[in-house]
Amino acid sequence: MTQAAASADTLVRRTLLPGGLRVITESLPTVRSASFGIWAGVGSRDEDLPHAGATHYLEHLLFKGTRRRSALDISASIDAVGGELNAFTAKEYTCYYARVLDDDLPLAIDVLCDMVTSSTLDRSEIEAERAVILEEIAMTEDDSSDAAHEAFSWQLFGDTPLGRPILGTVDSIEAISREQIVEHYAARYTPSNLVVAAAGRLDHDEVVDITRRAFGAALETAAVPAPPRLPGPADPGVGTGTGVKLISRPIEQANLVLGCAGMSRTDERRFALGVLNAALGGGMSSRLFQEIREKRGLAYSVYSFSSQHADIGMWGIYAGCLPAKADEVLAICTEETARVCDAGLTEEELDRGKGQLRGSIVLGLEDPASRMTRLGKSELVYPNLEPVDEILAHIEAVTLDDVRDVAKAILTRPKALAVVGPYDDTDSFAHAIGG
């Protein structure tokens, strides 16, 4: 079954194959490249404790060989045509992707489909990659800003799949067995839980035919696609964490993340929150940047951020500053947050926030890779693929009252604070979260 939705200069088509595999493409006839991705509807939040870190572990292992190709064969085949082959793991999905010249798209499809459907998960490769992932965890922990964000997630979401690191922990990676990884792979990497997405100079029917052949016997079992990961009851206690999480390190900079629970990705208020976030801490003209960096020179990096999941999200502010300036920086963050809750934005800030948000969306869709990402992610986690013009219209419709209302609803929630820096106790930070 194939569906199509045409616009002025693009064509999006979707085909449902046997086994529940979805293939969705967007034709961009004016480019000379194509991006191809296989999206799995599994992320780190789908792991129980015995499988903690398994999703990211698999992201590594699927590059390590299939029944048809060695690890070198996989990488060399894409290198030989000047392409890019990579993957990433998120809280709610995993993506394997390639970027190639349009003529080399059949090769990219065959290689990626082979990786995803036919990984051998060789025991020796699992042991070798275990050491690599432990190095990756160490690298993340050595980056103090990354460590602060991880600590904030843990403080906010607690010891739940959303609160735990995507990479897993040293203990979980050292403990996980090949049998557990194989079990996770077999349960999650089924055609009904996968989405094939491609964008660029391509022919939809050709992509479908090559994908069908590459998946082969994997499509023989009848199944329907897994439903999108839509909002439902949040896990008990998720997003209710408050207090201060301190990671004491003898470093020259304090890394601060202050924030609270946010909203789900389908919440109708997300456009107002996006405009608010842009005006408050989304650019060089934002309030936080102007007050903390430009006027006072207290920090080099300061910004606000928002992320959404199926049932909940997070909102926060990050700042990196001299340890002696942390109190002042946190006080300004608290003051500016309270001010926007009480008085909202000015008309000028509203217009600037809308413009920044519109520009980031449109400019972020100017290449096949971003178009492919939009297709795959939308198919997995949204009810439908919302046209860009409709998204822009939602942004334009945001009013000052909408921004004030969403600020009062979200930014007034109980706060959590993560601190990485040369401190001995959390008492001096209690005031930043109302303690």
Disulfide bonds with the S-S distance in Angstrom:
none
